[in-house]
Amino acid sequence: MAIVTYPTDIDIQGPWLLSREDLIELDKIIDNWWVEISKLRAEKIEQIISAKIVENEKRTYKEDAQVVRNRVMESYEFKNFGKYLTLYCGDDAKIKSEDGSFFSVINDLSQQAIVASSFDLRLRCLEFDAKIQLKNTLNKLEITISPEHTTEVQRLFLAVRDWARERQPSKLKTLWQSGGLAITWLMFSLFTILIFFDRLTTGIGTPKAQGRDLIQNGISKGDEHKVLELLLKIESNYSEGTVSIDSRFWYLILLLLIVFIALLIRPGNILGIGKGEAKIYRWSQWVSLLKLSISAIGIYIFAPYVYDIIKVYLPRAN
């Protein structure tokens, strides 16, 4: 019989904006596994107690069965049992959950003016050791569960991993958080400005402007010398006259600059506890506004080209 096992440690890049519903869903995954593993622990304890009692019966000096049971229950192996959750806030404050669940923290701190940005969740039972950590340093969610060869660990790891992947931020958000999106937008803005400078500027008395006037008015046989002169001036970048910049060019620069500044305000990790839920909502609105702004700029840039294409091909279709 073939058994498939997966490595039970993974790091997933943020930023992580986890709402209260997301955290409660993680609680449910942990609780379901904890019930299963607690039953396994109880069965193992009873097996060891039974073996110790049988062994005790063979001794000359027998101990009471209850004494044997208590000794097994108090052994270090079975003391190492529990769920431990610590949340960290921006002002170096720590919040510890008494029962190791997010739900109790959410209820207790629903009206508190706190914003938690990372957490450390530990599960220990028998030989099983699970760590689910959201770290602020690299904005990573780290999941490590051992030993990886057991069915129980594989089941928990896959459930937590799937939960994380469903809430994993997009590649664009990850790029935004790292600062790469702002740099990419800056390069795009410079390229756009260079492309549109010629389109949105009008020369008055310049060789190009004179050439456009000549074409619009029609070229006659007597204009051959003038045409040759204008071609030489344009090829040699000869400058004369004045240049008028269309107001739309300044609007374009303003829009590009506003989006660039907005992209410099990068998201971090936020948990939906206390005022964190409201902060997550504001970030979602901010992202929606950015998407709308970028879409508007895209329409502003490409609409003239689309219009020109339609003008060229629409008469042919008719």
Buried (B, 14 or more C-beta within 10 A) or exposed (E): EEEEEEEBBBEBBBBBBBBBEBBBBBBEBBBEBBEEBEEBBEEBBEEBBEEBBEEBEEEEEEEEEEEBBEEBEEEEEBEEBEBBBBBBBEEEEEBEBEEBBBBBBBEBBEEEEBBBBBBBBBBBBBEBBBBBBBBBEEBBBBBBBBEBEBEBBBBBBEBBBEBBEEBBBEEEBBBBBBEEBBEBBBEBBEEBBEEBBEEBBBBEEBBBBBBBEBEEEEEEEEBEEBEEBBEEBBEEEEEEEEBEEBEEBEEBBEBBEEBBEBBEEBBBBBBBBBBBBEBBEEBEEEBEEBEEBBEEBEEBBEEEEEEEEEEEEEEEEE
